Amino acid sequence: MKRVGLLMVCVAVALSITLGVAVAKETVVVYTSLENEEVVDYLELAKKDLPGLDIQAIRLSTGELGARMLAERDNPQADCIWGWAVTNMSEFIPKGMLVPYKPKGWDKIPAHFKNPDGYWTAIDLYAAALVPNTKVLASKNLPMPNGWNDLLNPVYKDMLIMPNPASSGTGFLQVASLLVMLDPDYKNKPVEKNKAWDFLKELDKNMGQYIKSGSKPAKLTAAGEYAIGCSFAFVYSSLKKKGFPVALVLPEEGAGYELEANALLQGAKHENAAKKFLDWAISTSAMKQYAKFKLGVTYPNIPGPKDLPALSTIKLAPMDFPWQSENRAKILDVWQNLFLR
């Protein structure tokens, strides 16, 4: 009996150890500036596709994410970045804070959607859009705008809301796109001399508020607090599905856009787990999920949402990501000196 009892104890211990190994998960800490609604949806899939990972995702606004990384530079608390604006990401390469990594499937991503050395790989793009509240426009007898120039109409005074580019990637791409679109000579002059600042000064006369978030302008407009929110296309789609009286206007001058990308952080405490996550993050499975929200994804031949215009039909602004990234600090400095209230 003693031998049987001892054998049973040994079996129980062995099973306990085996089961413990089976259920143990690798931790990976991910910083992201993807919208909350997206993160919830994507993580549900990621946890199914990556059962061996304990994915701890922390959502921060575009500006907050960069500030957090700088504050933690000597002791990184995250392992990788997921879905962050490329114009922000690029600044951290010369700072030595990113590690080159080419995830599985990297070769399938077109060259203009990735850093050639593997410092970042883009997963999608999002475009700036105007989101008017149709009921507010009707009640105040305001015209439906077709683009940026229409927003200078004095009838919109205090009825516009826009993201602060210092904290919002959407706000930055809106300003950055105008700097390129409205001044063909933008590369050959100081940032502060760009012709677009005159346009933005006129726009400021109608601006009711600058706000930290890129999605909040559309959400507050949908709630009836403003007539037109300068936001991005996906937020319109989400609000429309919920029954809000909103319309989508992609500026006729050209819609500014931004790439959202992933990267491995220098000093990652869970590097192997981070690489597994980054492999998944550009997989066909993940890309199809991104395409439910985004105008376009970087993996070829995956269409965007049915309730948004096809990417091929949209007039995109002529973005210059290297110039916009290189001059980001100066652009924000000029903007804040002119408009920060």
C-alpha positions in Angstrom: 0.0 0.0 0.0 2.8 2.3 0.8 4.4 1.7 -2.6 1.1 2.3 -4.4 0.5 5.4 -2.4 4.0 6.7 -3.2 3.6 5.9 -6.8 0.3 7.8 -6.9 2.0 10.8 -5.3 4.8 10.7 -7.8 2.3 10.5 -10.7 0.4 13.4 -9.3 3.5 15.5 -8.9 4.6 14.6 -12.5 1.2 15.5 -13.9 1.2 18.8 -11.9 4.6 19.7 -13.4 3.5 18.7 -16.9 0.3 20.6 -16.7 2.1 23.6 -15.2 4.4 23.6 -18.3 1.5 23.2 -20.6 -0.4 26.2 -19.3 2.6 28.5 -18.8 2.5 31.4 -21.2 5.2 33.7 -22.4 4.6 37.3 -21.5 4.8 40.1 -24.1 4.2 43.7 -23.3 2.9 45.7 -26.3 2.5 49.5 -26.6 -0.1 50.5 -29.3 -1.8 53.7 -30.5 -4.5 51.7 -32.4 -8.0 52.8 -31.4 -9.5 51.0 -28.4 -12.3 49.4 -30.5 -9.7 48.0 -32.8 -7.4 46.7 -30.1 -10.2 44.8 -28.4 -11.2 43.2 -31.7 -7.6 42.4 -32.8 -6.6 41.0 -29.4 -9.5 38.5 -29.4 -8.0 37.0 -32.6 -4.4 37.3 -31.4 -5.2 35.3 -28.3 -6.7 32.5 -30.4 -3.9 32.5 -32.9 -1.2 32.8 -30.2 -2.4 30.6 -27.3 1.1 30.4 -25.9 1.4 34.2 -25.3 0.2 36.3 -22.5 -0.3 39.5 -24.5 -0.4 42.6 -22.3 -1.4 45.5 -24.6 -1.3 49.1 -23.3 -3.1 51.6 -25.4 -1.7 55.2 -25.6 -2.3 58.1 -27.8 0.3 58.7 -30.5 2.1 61.5 -28.5 1.8 59.7 -25.2 3.4 56.5 -26.6 6.5 58.4 -27.7 6.7 60.2 -24.4 6.4 56.9 -22.5 9.2 55.4 -24.6 11.5 58.3 -23.9 10.8 58.2 -20.2 11.6 54.5 -20.1 14.6 54.7 -22.4 17.0 53.3 -19.7 14.6 50.7 -18.5 12.1 49.7 -21.2 8.8 48.4 -19.9 7.5 47.3 -23.3 8.8 44.7 -25.7 7.4 45.9 -29.0 5.3 48.6 -30.7 2.1 47.7 -32.6 0.3 50.1 -34.9 2.1 53.4 -34.3 2.4 56.3 -36.8 5.5 55.9 -39.0 6.3 59.6 -38.7 6.6 59.1 -35.0 8.4 55.7 -35.2 11.1 57.0 -37.6 12.4 59.5 -35.0 13.4 56.6 -32.7 15.7 54.9 -35.1 18.6 57.3 -34.8 18.0 57.4 -31.0 19.0 53.7 -31.0 15.7 52.6 -29.4 14.5 50.2 -32.1 16.0 46.9 -33.2 15.9 45.7 -36.8 13.6 42.7 -37.1 12.0 41.3 -40.3 9.0 39.2 -39.2 7.9 36.1 -41.0 6.2 37.1 -44.2 8.2 40.4 -44.4 9.1 39.8 -48.0 5.4 39.9 -49.0 5.0 43.5 -47.7 5.7 46.0 -50.5 8.9 48.0 -50.2 7.2 51.4 -49.6 5.4 49.9 -46.6 8.5 48.9 -44.6 11.9 50.2 -43.5 14.5 48.5 -45.8 16.6 47.5 -42.7 13.7 46.1 -40.9 13.4 48.8 -38.2 9.6 49.0 -38.8 7.0 47.3 -40.8 3.7 49.0 -41.6 0.4 47.1 -41.3 -2.2 49.6 -42.5 -3.0 53.2 -43.4 -5.6 55.5 -42.1 -6.8 58.7 -43.9 -7.9 62.0 -42.6 -11.6 62.8 -43.1 -14.2 65.4 -42.2 -17.1 64.0 -40.2 -20.1 66.5 -40.3 -23.2 66.0 -38.2 -26.0 66.2 -40.7 -28.7 67.2 -38.1 -26.6 70.1 -36.8 -25.9 71.2 -40.4 -29.6 71.1 -41.2 -30.7 72.8 -38.0 -28.3 75.7 -38.4 -28.7 75.8 -42.2 -25.0 75.2 -42.7 -23.6 73.8 -46.0 -22.0 70.4 -46.4 -18.3 70.9 -47.0 -16.4 69.2 -49.8 -12.9 69.8 -48.4 -10.5 71.9 -46.4 -11.1 75.2 -48.2 -14.8 75.1 -47.5 -14.1 75.1 -43.8 -12.8 78.7 -44.0 -16.5 79.8 -44.6 -17.3 82.2 -41.6 -20.6 80.4 -41.1 -18.7 77.6 -39.4 -17.3 79.9 -36.7 -16.7 77.9 -33.4 -18.4 74.9 -35.1 -15.2 73.0 -36.0 -13.1 70.7 -33.8 -9.7 69.2 -34.7 -7.1 67.1 -33.0 -4.0 68.6 -31.4 -1.1 67.4 -33.6 1.3 67.3 -30.6 -0.7 64.5 -29.0 -2.6 63.0 -31.9 -1.2 61.2 -35.0 -4.4 62.1 -36.8 -3.9 65.8 -36.0 -0.3 65.6 -37.1 -1.1 64.0 -40.5 -3.7 66.6 -41.1 -1.3 69.5 -40.6 1.6 67.6 -42.3 -0.5 66.9 -45.4 -1.5 70.6 -45.7 2.1 71.7 -45.4 3.0 69.5 -48.4 -0.2 70.1 -50.5 -0.4 73.9 -50.1 3.3 74.8 -50.6 5.0 73.0 -53.6 8.3 74.6 -52.5 8.0 73.2 -48.9 11.4 71.4 -49.1 13.3 74.5 -50.0 12.3 76.8 -47.2 12.2 76.8 -43.4 9.1 75.1 -41.9 7.9 78.3 -40.4 7.8 80.0 -43.8 5.4 77.4 -45.3 2.4 78.9 -47.0 0.0 76.4 -45.3 0.4 78.3 -42.0 -1.6 81.2 -43.5 -4.4 78.7 -44.4 -4.3 77.3 -40.9 -4.5 80.7 -39.3 -7.7 81.3 -41.3 -9.0 77.9 -40.3 -8.3 78.7 -36.6 -10.9 81.5 -36.8 -13.6 78.9 -37.1 -12.1 76.4 -34.7 -14.1 75.7 -31.5 -11.6 73.4 -29.9 -8.3 71.5 -30.4 -8.4 68.2 -28.6 -5.9 65.5 -27.6 -7.5 62.5 -29.4 -7.9 61.9 -33.1 -11.3 60.1 -32.8 -12.8 62.6 -30.3 -13.6 65.3 -32.9 -15.9 62.9 -34.7 -17.4 61.5 -31.5 -18.1 65.0 -30.1 -19.6 66.1 -33.4 -21.7 63.0 -33.5 -23.1 63.9 -30.1 -24.1 67.3 -31.5 -21.5 69.5 -29.8 -20.0 70.6 -33.1 -21.0 70.8 -36.7 -17.8 69.2 -38.3 -15.1 67.1 -36.7 -11.7 66.8 -38.4 -11.0 63.2 -37.7 -10.4 60.0 -39.8 -12.5 57.6 -41.9 -12.8 54.6 -39.5 -14.4 56.7 -36.8 -17.1 57.7 -39.2 -17.8 54.1 -40.0 -18.0 53.1 -36.3 -20.4 56.0 -35.5 -22.6 55.4 -38.5 -23.1 51.8 -37.5 -24.3 53.0 -34.1 -26.9 55.2 -35.7 -25.4 58.7 -35.3 -26.3 61.3 -37.9 -22.9 61.6 -39.4 -21.5 61.9 -43.0 -18.1 61.2 -44.4 -16.2 63.8 -46.4 -12.8 62.9 -47.8 -11.3 66.3 -48.7 -11.4 67.0 -52.4 -7.9 68.6 -52.2 -6.6 65.2 -51.1 -6.9 63.1 -48.0 -3.8 63.1 -45.8 -2.9 59.6 -44.5 -0.5 57.9 -42.2 1.0 54.4 -42.0 0.7 52.5 -38.8 3.7 50.2 -38.1 5.2 47.7 -35.8 8.7 47.5 -34.3 10.9 45.6 -31.8 12.2 47.7 -28.9 15.8 47.8 -27.8 16.1 46.3 -24.4 13.0 44.2 -24.7 12.7 41.9 -21.7 10.7 39.3 -23.6 12.3 39.5 -27.0 11.4 36.0 -28.2 7.8 36.5 -27.3 7.8 39.9 -29.0 9.1 38.3 -32.2 6.3 35.8 -32.1 3.8 38.6 -31.7 5.4 40.7 -34.5 5.3 37.6 -36.8 1.5 37.3 -36.1 1.0 41.0 -36.5 1.7 40.9 -40.3 0.1 37.5 -40.9 -2.8 37.1 -43.4 -5.0 36.4 -40.4 -4.2 39.7 -38.7 -4.3 41.7 -41.9 -7.8 40.4 -42.7 -8.9 41.6 -39.3 -7.3 45.0 -39.7 -9.1 45.4 -43.1 -12.4 45.4 -41.2 -11.5 48.8 -39.9 -8.9 50.4 -42.2 -9.1 51.9 -45.6 -6.1 49.8 -46.6 -3.7 47.2 -45.3 -0.2 46.6 -46.5 -0.6 42.9 -47.4 -1.6 42.8 -51.1 -5.1 42.0 -52.3 -7.0 42.4 -49.1 -10.0 44.8 -49.5 -11.0 47.3 -46.9 -14.4 47.7 -45.2 -17.5 47.5 -47.3 -19.0 50.7 -45.8 -16.0 52.8 -46.7 -14.9 53.9 -50.2 -12.4 51.6 -51.9 -8.8 52.9 -51.4 -8.4 53.0 -55.2 -11.2 55.6 -55.5 -9.8 58.1 -53.0 -7.6 61.0 -53.8 -4.8 60.8 -51.4 -2.6 63.8 -50.4 1.0 63.7 -51.6 2.6 62.7 -48.2 6.3 63.0 -47.7 7.0 60.8 -44.7 10.8 61.3 -44.6 10.4 65.1 -44.6 7.5 65.1 -42.2 9.3 62.9 -39.8 12.6 64.8 -40.0 10.8 68.1 -39.4 8.2 66.8 -37.0 9.6 68.7 -33.9 9.7 72.0 -35.8 6.2 71.5 -37.3 4.8 70.9 -33.8 6.8 73.9 -32.4 5.4 76.2 -35.0 1.9 74.9 -34.6 1.9 75.2 -30.8 3.3 78.8 -30.9 0.5 79.8 -33.3 -2.5 77.9 -32.0 -2.0 76.4 -28.5 -4.6 77.9 -26.3 
